[in-house]
C-alpha cells in the first residue's frame, strides 16, 4: 500500500512538473507579463526538492530551446526573465546554477532591436511565430503587434473549426496576422484573404505569412491584399467570393467606425452567393466608442447577436479584459 501511494505521488509530481514547464514555455514565447508566470509554484517545488533540476528544465524549454534560437523574444524580455529566474532561485537559497548566469551573460551584451518574435503554441503541436514591433504603437499604427481580441478570436476558431473548414475567408485589419495564420494552420479553410490598409502593416503581414510557410500555391491558398474600407466597391467584394468575414480589434476609435459600418453594409449586400457570415471580436476599452459602433450598425439596418459561451484557454493573455464577439446579419 505504501509503494502504491509513493507511486501515485510520483506520477502526480511528474504531471505537475510537466504542466509547470508547459506554462513557462507558453508564457515565455508569447512574451507574457512576467507577473503572470507561476513563480509561487516554482518556489514551492524548489523548496521541497532542494534541487536546481527544475530550473535547468525551464531553461531548456525557454532560452535554450531551438525555437528561441530561431525566433527569439526581445533581448530586454529575456534579460528580465532570466533575472527573475535567478532571483527566485536565490530566494530558496539554492546554489548558483552556472547555466543561468551563462544565459544572462549572452543577453546582457546583446543589442536590443525595434522588432522581436512572439511565438504561440497550437494544440496540434504546431507553432505560429510572428515578427512584431517592440512598441505597442509604432509608425502611427497599432497594427504591428498582436492584441487580445485576436487571441480570443483564434481560440474561438479552434473550438469552432467547422465555421471555417472549406470556406473562403476575408479578414479585415489583419495586423501582424496571428488570427488568420492560426485558422489556416488549424481549420482547413479553402482560401484565406488577409487584408489591411497601412503600408508598413502590409509589409510586416506579408513577411509573417511567408515566415509561417503560407503561400498562394499551397492549401489553403492565401493572399495579402490592400483593402481601403472607404473606396472598396461591392463589385470588388463580389469578386472575392467570400463565405466568412472576420475581424479582431477593429473598433478602437470613433473615426474609423463610420467607414467600417459602410464596408460591412457592402459585404452583407455584395456577395453573389448570399450574405457571408461575419464575426467581429472586440476588446471594449471605450464603452462609448463601442456603443456608437452598435448604434451605427442599427442605423444601417444591420442586426447583431452576441456570441456567448466559454472557449478553451490556449494562448496567454489578460483575461480580465472585456472582450465581446458578435455576428452580423441583415
N, C-alpha and C positions, 0 to 999 in steps of 0.2 A: 504493500500500500504506500509506503514511504517512497519507494522508487517511482511509482506512478505519479505521485504528487510532484516529485522532483522533475519528472519528465514533462508534465504539464506546465510547470513553472518555466522550464527551459524553452518550451515551444512558445509560450506566451511572450517571453522576453525576446526571442528572436523575431517574433511578429512585431513587437513594439519597436525594436531597433530598425527593422525594415521600413516600417511606416514613418519613423522619425527621419531616417535618411532620405526617404522619398520626399518628405515635407521640405527638408532643407534644400534638396536639389531643385524641386519645382520652384520654390521661392527665390532661390539664388539666380537661376537663369532668366526668370521673369523680372529680375531686379525689384522684387517686392520691398516694401519698407522693412528695415531691419527689426523694428519693434514687433513686426508680425511673425517673426521666426519663433519656434518653440524652445526658446532659451531655457526656460524653467525646467522643462522635461529633460533637456540635455544635462543641466547641472545636477538634477536628481539622479540621473543614471551615472554620472561621473562620481558622485559621492558614494553611491552604492558599490560600484565596481572597482574604484581606485585604479583605473587603467585608462591610458590615452588611446586605446584601440578605436573607440567610437569617434574621437576627434580625427584620427587618421582616415577613417572610413568616410567621414564628412568631406574631408579634403579630396579624397578620391572621387567623390560624387559631385564635386563643385570645381574648385580651382585646378585640380589635377585631371579632370575629366577631358576626354577628347573633344567634346562639344565646346569647352571653354577655350581650348587652343584654336579651334576653327572659328567660333563665333563668340568672342569674349565680351562679357558685360563691361561697363565703363571701368577705367582704371581707378577712379575715385571710389566707385562702389565696391570693387574687390578689396581695395585698401581698407575701407571701413568695415567690411565683412570680416576680414582676417584679424583686424584689430579687436573686434568684438569677440571673436572666437578665442583669441589669446586671453582677453580679459576674463571670459567665463571659465577658461581652464585654470587661470591663476586664482580665481575665486574659491575653487575647491582644493587649492594647494597641491596641484599636480606638478610633477617635474616637467620642465620646459620640453616641448616637442620640437626637435630641430626642423622637421618638415614645415611646421607652421611659420617659423621665422624665415626660412628659406623662401617660402611662398610670398611672405610680406616683403622681403628684400627685392624680389622680382618686380613688384608693382610700385614700390616706393620711388624708384628711379625712372619709371615709365612715363611717357608723355600723355597727358590727357587730351583727348580729341573731342571735336564737337559732335561726333556720332559714335554710337556704340550698338552692340547687338543685344536684343532680347529674344529669348527662346522659350517656347511654350510646348510642353509635352502633351501629346494627344493620347486618349485612352487606347488607341490602336497600337501605340508604341512608336508612332511617327513623331516628328518634331517640326514645328513651324518656327523658323528663325527669321528675324526682321532687323534690318538696319534702320535705326531710329535716331532722331536728334536727342542730345542730352537735355536740352532746354525744352520745357513744355510748349512755349510759344517761340517760334523762330521764323525769321523772314516774313513776318506779318501773317502767319497762319498757325493754326493749331493742328494741322493735318499731318505733321511729321512725327507723331507719337501715337501709341495705341491707348484708347480711352475705355473706361469701364463698360459703357453700353455695348461696345464692340465685343468685349469679352463675354458679357451676358448673352448677347445675341448668338455668339458662337456656341455657347453652352446649350442654348435652346435648340439650335440646329442639330447638335449632336444627339439630343433627345427626341427630335422630330425629323429624322433624316428623310422620311418619305415625302416631306413637303418639297424637297429639293431634288430627289432622285429622278434622273431622266428629263429634267426640265432646263429651260434656258433662263438664266438668272441675270438680272441687271442690279448692280449695287450702286447706289448714289453716295457720293462722298466717301470713296473707299479709303482715303488716307493712306497709311502705310500698307494696308492690305490684309490685316490679320483675319478678319471675319471671312472674307472671300476665300483666302488660301485654306483656312480650316474647312470650309464647306467643300472646296474642291478635293481636299485630301480625304474627307470622311463621308461625304454624302452622295457621291457619284452623279453630279449634275451632267446634263448633256453639253451645256455650254455655259460659261460664266463671263460676264462683261463687267470688268472693273471700270469705274469712272470717277473723274474729278475735274476741276477746272483750273486749279492752281498749277502753274508750270513746274515749280520745284517739287510739289507733291507728286505730280505725274511722273517726274523723273525718278523719284525715290520709289514710287509704286511699281514702275516697270522693273527697277533693279530688284525689288523684293520678290516680285512674281517670278523673275528669272532665277533668283537665288534659291527659290524653293522648287525649281525644276518644272514649272508650268509653262507650256508653250501653246501656240495656236494649233500645232500639228499633233498634239497629244490628246488623250482623253482624260478629263474633259478638255475641250478646246477653250482657250481663254484669250481674251483681248483686253487691252487697256485703252480706254477712249477718253478724249477730252469732251466733256459734256457741260455746256453752258446752259443753266436752268432757264435763263431769260430768252434765249434765242432758239433752242431746240424746237423742232416742229412736230406735229402729230405724224406727219409722213415719215420723218426720221425714226420716230418711236415705233411705228408700224414695221418698218424695215428690220428692226432688231428682233421682232417676233418673240418677245419675252413672255414667259409664263408667270414668273415671280420677280418681284422687285423688293429689295431690302435696303435699309439704311440705318446706321447707328450714329447717334450723337450729331445729327444734322440740325436739330432745333436748339441752337445755343445763343442766338442773337435775334432781336426783333427785325433787324434789317434784312435778313435772308428768308424770313417766314413767308412773305408775300410771294417771292419767286418760287419757293418750294411748293406752296399750295397750287400755284398756276401749273407747275410741272406735273404735280400729282393728278390734277384735273385732266391734263393732256394724256397722261398714261392710262387713266381709267376710261378714257373715251377714244383712245388712239390705237388700240390693238385690233388686228384683223381677226383674231380668234377668241374674242371675248375679253373682258377685263382681266388683267393678271392679278394674282394675289399680291398684296402689298403689306409689308411688315416694317414698321418704324419703331426703333428702340431708342429710348432717350433717358439720359441721366438728368433728372429735373433739378437743376441748380437754381433756376429763377422761375418760380411758380407763375409769375405774371406773363413771362415770355411764353411758357408752355400753354397756359390758358388761352393766350392770344392766338397761338397756333391752332388750337382746337376750335376756337370761335371762327377763325378764317376758313377752316375746313367745312364747318357747318354752313357758313355763308356761301361757299362754293358748291353746296349740295353733296358734300362728301361725308358719309357717316363713318363712325369708328367703333371698334369693340376692343376693350382692354383684355389682353390675354393674361390669364392668371395661372397659378399652379407652380409648384416647385421645379427647379432644374438641378441636375447634378452639379456639384461643386467640383469643377475640373480645373479651372485656372485661378490663380491667386489675385485677388483684388479686394478693394474695400467694399464689403457687403452691407455696410451701414448706409451707403448711398441710396437715394430713392430712384430706382430705375423702373420705367414703365414701358411695356411693349404693346403696341396697338396694331390691329389690322384694319385696313380701309376698304370701303365699298360704296358704290352709288346706289 
